């Protein structure tokens, strides 16, 4: 267990500079977005009121007000979330290929460690998942602060509604994906994320084991895993059978666990028996 934890810490430290940069970009960009978005709205509102010589109430009636969802839909707000997601997806590949193609081919030393190769596999997966949770935690922490800043900038006469954090996350598609409103949705969202990561890890192991043939095998396995997980969706779409929402969620969770478990087992088996030093 201690060796596994040391490997997790090692993997996180290797990505720490880029990871901290992602956290800072998210923090700065979203707060700047709140300030710029509210000031832009207020300046535009004041210009229209001055040109048309109307009151704040008349402006609100004619043009409507503003609420935090408009800020949350901006590029300033969603851009860093998308950037972080892309960076972590890219890191799923980098966390393996950097060890093979780095200057010192570090994978040779890593695979010679006196520890189970499954620990190496799981440590890389754990490191990525912990970084995902860290980004989610940052968003949960700063969202109330951003909302408070927004409410302090915008006069009540221009405010459509003072939204709660729950409402902001629920009515914004990106935030609802990042911060699910229910525990079931959380399990689905991040369970699917774990499943996809395990499938990609296994595809990488196929490529590392069989090179050119491994690319084809990895793609085939990815397709089979995706088809297996989406089987109930295909069944419903073909009108062969109907599942109630609760049943569909339960089946998807069960299939997700099966696909994830199978991917981890197959990927670790390939790492142990086919990937050589």
ZAVEXGU-913462 format. One record per residue (C-alpha): residue in three letters; x, y, z negated. Coordinates in steps of 0.25 Angstrom, whole numbers. Layout:
BEGIN
<lummar><residu>ALA</residu><xx>X</xx><yy>Y</yy><zz>Z</zz></lummar>
...
This chain:
BEGIN
<lummar><residu>UNK</residu><xx>0</xx><yy>0</yy><zz>0</zz></lummar>
<lummar><residu>UNK</residu><xx>11</xx><yy>10</yy><zz>-3</zz></lummar>
<lummar><residu>UNK</residu><xx>18</xx><yy>7</yy><zz>10</zz></lummar>
<lummar><residu>UNK</residu><xx>5</xx><yy>10</yy><zz>17</zz></lummar>
<lummar><residu>UNK</residu><xx>3</xx><yy>23</yy><zz>10</zz></lummar>
<lummar><residu>UNK</residu><xx>17</xx><yy>27</yy><zz>13</zz></lummar>
<lummar><residu>UNK</residu><xx>14</xx><yy>24</yy><zz>27</zz></lummar>
<lummar><residu>UNK</residu><xx>1</xx><yy>32</yy><zz>27</zz></lummar>
<lummar><residu>UNK</residu><xx>9</xx><yy>44</yy><zz>20</zz></lummar>
<lummar><residu>UNK</residu><xx>20</xx><yy>43</yy><zz>31</zz></lummar>
<lummar><residu>UNK</residu><xx>10</xx><yy>43</yy><zz>42</zz></lummar>
<lummar><residu>UNK</residu><xx>3</xx><yy>56</yy><zz>37</zz></lummar>
<lummar><residu>UNK</residu><xx>16</xx><yy>63</yy><zz>34</zz></lummar>
<lummar><residu>UNK</residu><xx>21</xx><yy>60</yy><zz>49</zz></lummar>
<lummar><residu>UNK</residu><xx>8</xx><yy>68</yy><zz>54</zz></lummar>
<lummar><residu>UNK</residu><xx>8</xx><yy>78</yy><zz>42</zz></lummar>
<lummar><residu>UNK</residu><xx>13</xx><yy>90</yy><zz>50</zz></lummar>
<lummar><residu>UNK</residu><xx>3</xx><yy>89</yy><zz>61</zz></lummar>
<lummar><residu>UNK</residu><xx>-8</xx><yy>85</yy><zz>51</zz></lummar>
<lummar><residu>UNK</residu><xx>-6</xx><yy>97</yy><zz>42</zz></lummar>
<lummar><residu>UNK</residu><xx>-6</xx><yy>106</yy><zz>55</zz></lummar>
<lummar><residu>UNK</residu><xx>-19</xx><yy>100</yy><zz>59</zz></lummar>
<lummar><residu>UNK</residu><xx>-25</xx><yy>103</yy><zz>45</zz></lummar>
<lummar><residu>UNK</residu><xx>-19</xx><yy>118</yy><zz>46</zz></lummar>
<lummar><residu>UNK</residu><xx>-25</xx><yy>120</yy><zz>60</zz></lummar>
<lummar><residu>UNK</residu><xx>-39</xx><yy>115</yy><zz>55</zz></lummar>
<lummar><residu>UNK</residu><xx>-38</xx><yy>124</yy><zz>43</zz></lummar>
<lummar><residu>UNK</residu><xx>-34</xx><yy>136</yy><zz>50</zz></lummar>
<lummar><residu>UNK</residu><xx>-42</xx><yy>135</yy><zz>63</zz></lummar>
<lummar><residu>UNK</residu><xx>-55</xx><yy>132</yy><zz>56</zz></lummar>
<lummar><residu>UNK</residu><xx>-53</xx><yy>144</yy><zz>46</zz></lummar>
<lummar><residu>UNK</residu><xx>-49</xx><yy>153</yy><zz>58</zz></lummar>
<lummar><residu>UNK</residu><xx>-61</xx><yy>148</yy><zz>66</zz></lummar>
<lummar><residu>UNK</residu><xx>-70</xx><yy>152</yy><zz>55</zz></lummar>
<lummar><residu>UNK</residu><xx>-65</xx><yy>166</yy><zz>54</zz></lummar>
<lummar><residu>UNK</residu><xx>-64</xx><yy>168</yy><zz>69</zz></lummar>
<lummar><residu>UNK</residu><xx>-78</xx><yy>162</yy><zz>72</zz></lummar>
<lummar><residu>UNK</residu><xx>-85</xx><yy>170</yy><zz>61</zz></lummar>
<lummar><residu>UNK</residu><xx>-78</xx><yy>183</yy><zz>65</zz></lummar>
<lummar><residu>UNK</residu><xx>-81</xx><yy>181</yy><zz>80</zz></lummar>
<lummar><residu>UNK</residu><xx>-96</xx><yy>179</yy><zz>77</zz></lummar>
<lummar><residu>UNK</residu><xx>-96</xx><yy>191</yy><zz>68</zz></lummar>
<lummar><residu>UNK</residu><xx>-89</xx><yy>200</yy><zz>77</zz></lummar>
<lummar><residu>UNK</residu><xx>-98</xx><yy>196</yy><zz>89</zz></lummar>
<lummar><residu>UNK</residu><xx>-110</xx><yy>198</yy><zz>80</zz></lummar>
<lummar><residu>UNK</residu><xx>-106</xx><yy>212</yy><zz>76</zz></lummar>
<lummar><residu>UNK</residu><xx>-103</xx><yy>216</yy><zz>91</zz></lummar>
<lummar><residu>UNK</residu><xx>-117</xx><yy>211</yy><zz>95</zz></lummar>
<lummar><residu>UNK</residu><xx>-123</xx><yy>218</yy><zz>83</zz></lummar>
<lummar><residu>UNK</residu><xx>-116</xx><yy>231</yy><zz>87</zz></lummar>
<lummar><residu>UNK</residu><xx>-119</xx><yy>230</yy><zz>102</zz></lummar>
<lummar><residu>UNK</residu><xx>-134</xx><yy>227</yy><zz>100</zz></lummar>
<lummar><residu>UNK</residu><xx>-135</xx><yy>235</yy><zz>87</zz></lummar>
<lummar><residu>UNK</residu><xx>-142</xx><yy>224</yy><zz>79</zz></lummar>
<lummar><residu>UNK</residu><xx>-142</xx><yy>219</yy><zz>65</zz></lummar>
<lummar><residu>UNK</residu><xx>-136</xx><yy>207</yy><zz>59</zz></lummar>
<lummar><residu>UNK</residu><xx>-150</xx><yy>201</yy><zz>58</zz></lummar>
<lummar><residu>UNK</residu><xx>-153</xx><yy>204</yy><zz>73</zz></lummar>
<lummar><residu>UNK</residu><xx>-140</xx><yy>198</yy><zz>77</zz></lummar>
<lummar><residu>UNK</residu><xx>-143</xx><yy>185</yy><zz>69</zz></lummar>
<lummar><residu>UNK</residu><xx>-157</xx><yy>184</yy><zz>76</zz></lummar>
<lummar><residu>UNK</residu><xx>-152</xx><yy>187</yy><zz>90</zz></lummar>
<lummar><residu>UNK</residu><xx>-139</xx><yy>179</yy><zz>90</zz></lummar>
<lummar><residu>UNK</residu><xx>-139</xx><yy>170</yy><zz>78</zz></lummar>
<lummar><residu>UNK</residu><xx>-128</xx><yy>169</yy><zz>67</zz></lummar>
<lummar><residu>UNK</residu><xx>-117</xx><yy>160</yy><zz>64</zz></lummar>
<lummar><residu>UNK</residu><xx>-114</xx><yy>148</yy><zz>55</zz></lummar>
<lummar><residu>UNK</residu><xx>-102</xx><yy>139</yy><zz>52</zz></lummar>
<lummar><residu>UNK</residu><xx>-106</xx><yy>129</yy><zz>63</zz></lummar>
<lummar><residu>UNK</residu><xx>-102</xx><yy>139</yy><zz>74</zz></lummar>
<lummar><residu>UNK</residu><xx>-88</xx><yy>140</yy><zz>67</zz></lummar>
<lummar><residu>UNK</residu><xx>-87</xx><yy>125</yy><zz>66</zz></lummar>
<lummar><residu>UNK</residu><xx>-89</xx><yy>123</yy><zz>81</zz></lummar>
<lummar><residu>UNK</residu><xx>-78</xx><yy>132</yy><zz>85</zz></lummar>
<lummar><residu>UNK</residu><xx>-64</xx><yy>128</yy><zz>90</zz></lummar>
<lummar><residu>UNK</residu><xx>-57</xx><yy>134</yy><zz>78</zz></lummar>
<lummar><residu>UNK</residu><xx>-65</xx><yy>124</yy><zz>70</zz></lummar>
<lummar><residu>UNK</residu><xx>-66</xx><yy>112</yy><zz>78</zz></lummar>
<lummar><residu>UNK</residu><xx>-53</xx><yy>113</yy><zz>85</zz></lummar>
<lummar><residu>UNK</residu><xx>-44</xx><yy>109</yy><zz>74</zz></lummar>
<lummar><residu>UNK</residu><xx>-53</xx><yy>97</yy><zz>70</zz></lummar>
<lummar><residu>UNK</residu><xx>-52</xx><yy>92</yy><zz>85</zz></lummar>
<lummar><residu>UNK</residu><xx>-37</xx><yy>95</yy><zz>85</zz></lummar>
<lummar><residu>UNK</residu><xx>-35</xx><yy>86</yy><zz>72</zz></lummar>
<lummar><residu>UNK</residu><xx>-44</xx><yy>75</yy><zz>78</zz></lummar>
<lummar><residu>UNK</residu><xx>-35</xx><yy>75</yy><zz>90</zz></lummar>
<lummar><residu>UNK</residu><xx>-22</xx><yy>75</yy><zz>82</zz></lummar>
<lummar><residu>UNK</residu><xx>-26</xx><yy>64</yy><zz>74</zz></lummar>
<lummar><residu>UNK</residu><xx>-31</xx><yy>55</yy><zz>86</zz></lummar>
<lummar><residu>UNK</residu><xx>-18</xx><yy>58</yy><zz>92</zz></lummar>
<lummar><residu>UNK</residu><xx>-10</xx><yy>54</yy><zz>79</zz></lummar>
<lummar><residu>UNK</residu><xx>-17</xx><yy>40</yy><zz>80</zz></lummar>
<lummar><residu>UNK</residu><xx>-8</xx><yy>38</yy><zz>92</zz></lummar>
<lummar><residu>UNK</residu><xx>4</xx><yy>46</yy><zz>87</zz></lummar>
<lummar><residu>UNK</residu><xx>5</xx><yy>39</yy><zz>73</zz></lummar>
<lummar><residu>UNK</residu><xx>8</xx><yy>26</yy><zz>81</zz></lummar>
<lummar><residu>UNK</residu><xx>16</xx><yy>31</yy><zz>93</zz></lummar>
<lummar><residu>UNK</residu><xx>25</xx><yy>41</yy><zz>86</zz></lummar>
<lummar><residu>UNK</residu><xx>31</xx><yy>29</yy><zz>79</zz></lummar>
<lummar><residu>UNK</residu><xx>34</xx><yy>22</yy><zz>92</zz></lummar>
<lummar><residu>UNK</residu><xx>38</xx><yy>34</yy><zz>100</zz></lummar>
<lummar><residu>UNK</residu><xx>45</xx><yy>42</yy><zz>90</zz></lummar>
<lummar><residu>UNK</residu><xx>60</xx><yy>45</yy><zz>90</zz></lummar>
<lummar><residu>UNK</residu><xx>63</xx><yy>34</yy><zz>80</zz></lummar>
<lummar><residu>UNK</residu><xx>52</xx><yy>24</yy><zz>84</zz></lummar>
<lummar><residu>UNK</residu><xx>47</xx><yy>24</yy><zz>70</zz></lummar>
<lummar><residu>UNK</residu><xx>37</xx><yy>12</yy><zz>72</zz></lummar>
<lummar><residu>UNK</residu><xx>49</xx><yy>2</yy><zz>71</zz></lummar>
<lummar><residu>UNK</residu><xx>52</xx><yy>7</yy><zz>57</zz></lummar>
<lummar><residu>UNK</residu><xx>37</xx><yy>8</yy><zz>54</zz></lummar>
<lummar><residu>UNK</residu><xx>34</xx><yy>-6</yy><zz>58</zz></lummar>
<lummar><residu>UNK</residu><xx>47</xx><yy>-12</yy><zz>51</zz></lummar>
<lummar><residu>UNK</residu><xx>42</xx><yy>-6</yy><zz>37</zz></lummar>
<lummar><residu>UNK</residu><xx>39</xx><yy>-17</yy><zz>27</zz></lummar>
<lummar><residu>UNK</residu><xx>24</xx><yy>-15</yy><zz>27</zz></lummar>
<lummar><residu>UNK</residu><xx>12</xx><yy>-21</yy><zz>34</zz></lummar>
<lummar><residu>UNK</residu><xx>10</xx><yy>-15</yy><zz>48</zz></lummar>
<lummar><residu>UNK</residu><xx>-4</xx><yy>-14</yy><zz>45</zz></lummar>
<lummar><residu>UNK</residu><xx>0</xx><yy>-3</yy><zz>34</zz></lummar>
<lummar><residu>UNK</residu><xx>7</xx><yy>5</yy><zz>46</zz></lummar>
<lummar><residu>UNK</residu><xx>-6</xx><yy>4</yy><zz>54</zz></lummar>
<lummar><residu>UNK</residu><xx>-15</xx><yy>8</yy><zz>42</zz></lummar>
<lummar><residu>UNK</residu><xx>-6</xx><yy>19</yy><zz>38</zz></lummar>
<lummar><residu>UNK</residu><xx>-7</xx><yy>26</yy><zz>51</zz></lummar>
<lummar><residu>UNK</residu><xx>-22</xx><yy>25</yy><zz>51</zz></lummar>
<lummar><residu>UNK</residu><xx>-23</xx><yy>29</yy><zz>37</zz></lummar>
<lummar><residu>UNK</residu><xx>-14</xx><yy>41</yy><zz>39</zz></lummar>
<lummar><residu>UNK</residu><xx>-23</xx><yy>46</yy><zz>51</zz></lummar>
<lummar><residu>UNK</residu><xx>-36</xx><yy>44</yy><zz>43</zz></lummar>
<lummar><residu>UNK</residu><xx>-31</xx><yy>52</yy><zz>31</zz></lummar>
<lummar><residu>UNK</residu><xx>-27</xx><yy>63</yy><zz>40</zz></lummar>
<lummar><residu>UNK</residu><xx>-41</xx><yy>63</yy><zz>46</zz></lummar>
<lummar><residu>UNK</residu><xx>-47</xx><yy>63</yy><zz>32</zz></lummar>
<lummar><residu>UNK</residu><xx>-37</xx><yy>75</yy><zz>29</zz></lummar>
<lummar><residu>UNK</residu><xx>-43</xx><yy>83</yy><zz>40</zz></lummar>
<lummar><residu>UNK</residu><xx>-57</xx><yy>80</yy><zz>36</zz></lummar>
<lummar><residu>UNK</residu><xx>-54</xx><yy>84</yy><zz>22</zz></lummar>
<lummar><residu>UNK</residu><xx>-48</xx><yy>97</yy><zz>27</zz></lummar>
<lummar><residu>UNK</residu><xx>-61</xx><yy>100</yy><zz>35</zz></lummar>
<lummar><residu>UNK</residu><xx>-70</xx><yy>97</yy><zz>23</zz></lummar>
<lummar><residu>UNK</residu><xx>-61</xx><yy>106</yy><zz>14</zz></lummar>
<lummar><residu>UNK</residu><xx>-60</xx><yy>118</yy><zz>23</zz></lummar>
<lummar><residu>UNK</residu><xx>-75</xx><yy>118</yy><zz>29</zz></lummar>
<lummar><residu>UNK</residu><xx>-81</xx><yy>124</yy><zz>17</zz></lummar>
<lummar><residu>UNK</residu><xx>-70</xx><yy>135</yy><zz>17</zz></lummar>
<lummar><residu>UNK</residu><xx>-73</xx><yy>138</yy><zz>31</zz></lummar>
<lummar><residu>UNK</residu><xx>-88</xx><yy>139</yy><zz>29</zz></lummar>
<lummar><residu>UNK</residu><xx>-86</xx><yy>148</yy><zz>17</zz></lummar>
<lummar><residu>UNK</residu><xx>-77</xx><yy>157</yy><zz>25</zz></lummar>
<lummar><residu>UNK</residu><xx>-87</xx><yy>157</yy><zz>37</zz></lummar>
<lummar><residu>UNK</residu><xx>-98</xx><yy>161</yy><zz>27</zz></lummar>
<lummar><residu>UNK</residu><xx>-90</xx><yy>172</yy><zz>21</zz></lummar>
<lummar><residu>UNK</residu><xx>-87</xx><yy>178</yy><zz>35</zz></lummar>
<lummar><residu>UNK</residu><xx>-101</xx><yy>178</yy><zz>41</zz></lummar>
<lummar><residu>UNK</residu><xx>-112</xx><yy>187</yy><zz>35</zz></lummar>
<lummar><residu>UNK</residu><xx>-125</xx><yy>180</yy><zz>31</zz></lummar>
<lummar><residu>UNK</residu><xx>-133</xx><yy>188</yy><zz>41</zz></lummar>
<lummar><residu>UNK</residu><xx>-125</xx><yy>180</yy><zz>52</zz></lummar>
<lummar><residu>UNK</residu><xx>-125</xx><yy>167</yy><zz>46</zz></lummar>
<lummar><residu>UNK</residu><xx>-134</xx><yy>156</yy><zz>52</zz></lummar>
<lummar><residu>UNK</residu><xx>-133</xx><yy>147</yy><zz>40</zz></lummar>
<lummar><residu>UNK</residu><xx>-123</xx><yy>145</yy><zz>29</zz></lummar>
<lummar><residu>UNK</residu><xx>-119</xx><yy>131</yy><zz>31</zz></lummar>
<lummar><residu>UNK</residu><xx>-114</xx><yy>120</yy><zz>22</zz></lummar>
<lummar><residu>UNK</residu><xx>-102</xx><yy>111</yy><zz>25</zz></lummar>
<lummar><residu>UNK</residu><xx>-111</xx><yy>99</yy><zz>27</zz></lummar>
<lummar><residu>UNK</residu><xx>-119</xx><yy>107</yy><zz>37</zz></lummar>
<lummar><residu>UNK</residu><xx>-107</xx><yy>112</yy><zz>44</zz></lummar>
<lummar><residu>UNK</residu><xx>-101</xx><yy>98</yy><zz>46</zz></lummar>
<lummar><residu>UNK</residu><xx>-115</xx><yy>92</yy><zz>50</zz></lummar>
<lummar><residu>UNK</residu><xx>-118</xx><yy>102</yy><zz>61</zz></lummar>
<lummar><residu>UNK</residu><xx>-104</xx><yy>102</yy><zz>67</zz></lummar>
<lummar><residu>UNK</residu><xx>-101</xx><yy>90</yy><zz>76</zz></lummar>
<lummar><residu>UNK</residu><xx>-86</xx><yy>91</yy><zz>73</zz></lummar>
<lummar><residu>UNK</residu><xx>-87</xx><yy>93</yy><zz>58</zz></lummar>
<lummar><residu>UNK</residu><xx>-98</xx><yy>82</yy><zz>57</zz></lummar>
<lummar><residu>UNK</residu><xx>-88</xx><yy>73</yy><zz>63</zz></lummar>
<lummar><residu>UNK</residu><xx>-76</xx><yy>77</yy><zz>54</zz></lummar>
<lummar><residu>UNK</residu><xx>-85</xx><yy>78</yy><zz>41</zz></lummar>
<lummar><residu>UNK</residu><xx>-97</xx><yy>69</yy><zz>43</zz></lummar>
<lummar><residu>UNK</residu><xx>-109</xx><yy>72</yy><zz>35</zz></lummar>
<lummar><residu>UNK</residu><xx>-112</xx><yy>58</yy><zz>30</zz></lummar>
<lummar><residu>UNK</residu><xx>-103</xx><yy>47</yy><zz>25</zz></lummar>
<lummar><residu>UNK</residu><xx>-108</xx><yy>38</yy><zz>36</zz></lummar>
<lummar><residu>UNK</residu><xx>-104</xx><yy>47</yy><zz>46</zz></lummar>
<lummar><residu>UNK</residu><xx>-91</xx><yy>49</yy><zz>39</zz></lummar>
<lummar><residu>UNK</residu><xx>-89</xx><yy>34</yy><zz>40</zz></lummar>
<lummar><residu>UNK</residu><xx>-93</xx><yy>33</yy><zz>55</zz></lummar>
<lummar><residu>UNK</residu><xx>-84</xx><yy>45</yy><zz>59</zz></lummar>
<lummar><residu>UNK</residu><xx>-71</xx><yy>41</yy><zz>52</zz></lummar>
<lummar><residu>UNK</residu><xx>-74</xx><yy>27</yy><zz>53</zz></lummar>
<lummar><residu>UNK</residu><xx>-74</xx><yy>28</yy><zz>68</zz></lummar>
<lummar><residu>UNK</residu><xx>-61</xx><yy>37</yy><zz>67</zz></lummar>
<lummar><residu>UNK</residu><xx>-54</xx><yy>26</yy><zz>59</zz></lummar>
<lummar><residu>UNK</residu><xx>-59</xx><yy>16</yy><zz>70</zz></lummar>
<lummar><residu>UNK</residu><xx>-54</xx><yy>24</yy><zz>81</zz></lummar>
<lummar><residu>UNK</residu><xx>-41</xx><yy>26</yy><zz>75</zz></lummar>
<lummar><residu>UNK</residu><xx>-39</xx><yy>11</yy><zz>72</zz></lummar>
<lummar><residu>UNK</residu><xx>-43</xx><yy>7</yy><zz>86</zz></lummar>
<lummar><residu>UNK</residu><xx>-33</xx><yy>17</yy><zz>92</zz></lummar>
<lummar><residu>UNK</residu><xx>-22</xx><yy>12</yy><zz>82</zz></lummar>
<lummar><residu>UNK</residu><xx>-25</xx><yy>-2</yy><zz>88</zz></lummar>
<lummar><residu>UNK</residu><xx>-24</xx><yy>3</yy><zz>102</zz></lummar>
<lummar><residu>UNK</residu><xx>-11</xx><yy>9</yy><zz>99</zz></lummar>
<lummar><residu>UNK</residu><xx>-6</xx><yy>-5</yy><zz>93</zz></lummar>
<lummar><residu>UNK</residu><xx>-11</xx><yy>-12</yy><zz>106</zz></lummar>
<lummar><residu>UNK</residu><xx>-2</xx><yy>-2</yy><zz>114</zz></lummar>
<lummar><residu>UNK</residu><xx>10</xx><yy>-3</yy><zz>105</zz></lummar>
<lummar><residu>UNK</residu><xx>8</xx><yy>-19</yy><zz>106</zz></lummar>
<lummar><residu>UNK</residu><xx>6</xx><yy>-21</yy><zz>121</zz></lummar>
<lummar><residu>UNK</residu><xx>10</xx><yy>-7</yy><zz>127</zz></lummar>
<lummar><residu>UNK</residu><xx>3</xx><yy>-5</yy><zz>140</zz></lummar>
<lummar><residu>UNK</residu><xx>-6</xx><yy>-17</yy><zz>138</zz></lummar>
<lummar><residu>UNK</residu><xx>-8</xx><yy>-12</yy><zz>124</zz></lummar>
<lummar><residu>UNK</residu><xx>-14</xx><yy>1</yy><zz>130</zz></lummar>
<lummar><residu>UNK</residu><xx>-25</xx><yy>-7</yy><zz>137</zz></lummar>
<lummar><residu>UNK</residu><xx>-27</xx><yy>-16</yy><zz>125</zz></lummar>
<lummar><residu>UNK</residu><xx>-28</xx><yy>-4</yy><zz>116</zz></lummar>
<lummar><residu>UNK</residu><xx>-39</xx><yy>3</yy><zz>126</zz></lummar>
<lummar><residu>UNK</residu><xx>-46</xx><yy>-10</yy><zz>127</zz></lummar>
<lummar><residu>UNK</residu><xx>-47</xx><yy>-12</yy><zz>112</zz></lummar>
<lummar><residu>UNK</residu><xx>-51</xx><yy>2</yy><zz>110</zz></lummar>
<lummar><residu>UNK</residu><xx>-62</xx><yy>0</yy><zz>119</zz></lummar>
<lummar><residu>UNK</residu><xx>-67</xx><yy>-13</yy><zz>113</zz></lummar>
<lummar><residu>UNK</residu><xx>-66</xx><yy>-7</yy><zz>99</zz></lummar>
<lummar><residu>UNK</residu><xx>-74</xx><yy>6</yy><zz>103</zz></lummar>
<lummar><residu>UNK</residu><xx>-85</xx><yy>-3</yy><zz>110</zz></lummar>
<lummar><residu>UNK</residu><xx>-86</xx><yy>-12</yy><zz>98</zz></lummar>
<lummar><residu>UNK</residu><xx>-88</xx><yy>0</yy><zz>89</zz></lummar>
<lummar><residu>UNK</residu><xx>-98</xx><yy>6</yy><zz>99</zz></lummar>
<lummar><residu>UNK</residu><xx>-106</xx><yy>-7</yy><zz>101</zz></lummar>
<lummar><residu>UNK</residu><xx>-118</xx><yy>-3</yy><zz>93</zz></lummar>
<lummar><residu>UNK</residu><xx>-119</xx><yy>11</yy><zz>100</zz></lummar>
<lummar><residu>UNK</residu><xx>-118</xx><yy>4</yy><zz>114</zz></lummar>
<lummar><residu>UNK</residu><xx>-129</xx><yy>-6</yy><zz>109</zz></lummar>
<lummar><residu>UNK</residu><xx>-138</xx><yy>6</yy><zz>105</zz></lummar>
<lummar><residu>UNK</residu><xx>-135</xx><yy>13</yy><zz>118</zz></lummar>
<lummar><residu>UNK</residu><xx>-140</xx><yy>1</yy><zz>126</zz></lummar>
<lummar><residu>UNK</residu><xx>-153</xx><yy>0</yy><zz>119</zz></lummar>
<lummar><residu>UNK</residu><xx>-150</xx><yy>-15</yy><zz>116</zz></lummar>
<lummar><residu>UNK</residu><xx>-151</xx><yy>-12</yy><zz>101</zz></lummar>
<lummar><residu>UNK</residu><xx>-154</xx><yy>0</yy><zz>91</zz></lummar>
<lummar><residu>UNK</residu><xx>-147</xx><yy>3</yy><zz>78</zz></lummar>
<lummar><residu>UNK</residu><xx>-152</xx><yy>12</yy><zz>68</zz></lummar>
<lummar><residu>UNK</residu><xx>-142</xx><yy>23</yy><zz>64</zz></lummar>
<lummar><residu>UNK</residu><xx>-138</xx><yy>16</yy><zz>51</zz></lummar>
<lummar><residu>UNK</residu><xx>-136</xx><yy>3</yy><zz>58</zz></lummar>
<lummar><residu>UNK</residu><xx>-128</xx><yy>10</yy><zz>69</zz></lummar>
<lummar><residu>UNK</residu><xx>-119</xx><yy>17</yy><zz>59</zz></lummar>
<lummar><residu>UNK</residu><xx>-117</xx><yy>4</yy><zz>51</zz></lummar>
<lummar><residu>UNK</residu><xx>-114</xx><yy>-4</yy><zz>63</zz></lummar>
<lummar><residu>UNK</residu><xx>-104</xx><yy>6</yy><zz>68</zz></lummar>
<lummar><residu>UNK</residu><xx>-97</xx><yy>7</yy><zz>55</zz></lummar>
<lummar><residu>UNK</residu><xx>-96</xx><yy>-9</yy><zz>54</zz></lummar>
<lummar><residu>UNK</residu><xx>-90</xx><yy>-9</yy><zz>69</zz></lummar>
<lummar><residu>UNK</residu><xx>-81</xx><yy>2</yy><zz>65</zz></lummar>
<lummar><residu>UNK</residu><xx>-75</xx><yy>-5</yy><zz>54</zz></lummar>
<lummar><residu>UNK</residu><xx>-74</xx><yy>-18</yy><zz>62</zz></lummar>
<lummar><residu>UNK</residu><xx>-67</xx><yy>-10</yy><zz>74</zz></lummar>
<lummar><residu>UNK</residu><xx>-58</xx><yy>-3</yy><zz>64</zz></lummar>
<lummar><residu>UNK</residu><xx>-54</xx><yy>-16</yy><zz>57</zz></lummar>
<lummar><residu>UNK</residu><xx>-51</xx><yy>-23</yy><zz>70</zz></lummar>
<lummar><residu>UNK</residu><xx>-43</xx><yy>-12</yy><zz>75</zz></lummar>
<lummar><residu>UNK</residu><xx>-34</xx><yy>-11</yy><zz>62</zz></lummar>
<lummar><residu>UNK</residu><xx>-32</xx><yy>-26</yy><zz>62</zz></lummar>
<lummar><residu>UNK</residu><xx>-29</xx><yy>-27</yy><zz>77</zz></lummar>
<lummar><residu>UNK</residu><xx>-20</xx><yy>-14</yy><zz>76</zz></lummar>
<lummar><residu>UNK</residu><xx>-12</xx><yy>-19</yy><zz>64</zz></lummar>
<lummar><residu>UNK</residu><xx>-11</xx><yy>-33</yy><zz>70</zz></lummar>
<lummar><residu>UNK</residu><xx>-5</xx><yy>-27</yy><zz>83</zz></lummar>
<lummar><residu>UNK</residu><xx>4</xx><yy>-18</yy><zz>74</zz></lummar>
<lummar><residu>UNK</residu><xx>9</xx><yy>-31</yy><zz>66</zz></lummar>
<lummar><residu>UNK</residu><xx>10</xx><yy>-41</yy><zz>77</zz></lummar>
<lummar><residu>UNK</residu><xx>12</xx><yy>-34</yy><zz>91</zz></lummar>
<lummar><residu>UNK</residu><xx>19</xx><yy>-21</yy><zz>88</zz></lummar>
<lummar><residu>UNK</residu><xx>33</xx><yy>-24</yy><zz>86</zz></lummar>
<lummar><residu>UNK</residu><xx>46</xx><yy>-17</yy><zz>82</zz></lummar>
